[in-house]
Amino acid sequence: MKPGPQAEKGGEQCAEVITKNAVRLTLRGHEPTILILRQNGRVDQIPEAALFEEAV
């Protein structure tokens, strides 16, 4: 996944929709995080770096 233009601007806070049930959340001073809304209503929070580790 390539970071969106807002995330590349050096630590700005932003939320970027990835799919209809996933959002990339970037907060100042924190690693980018993916929030996934599950069908049962649960929200999973996964560090973006962990997604790349699992995909390899």
Secondary structure, 3 states (H helix, E strand, C coil): CCCCCCHHHCCCCEEEEEECCEEEEECCCCCCEEEEECCCCCEEEEEHHHHHHHHC
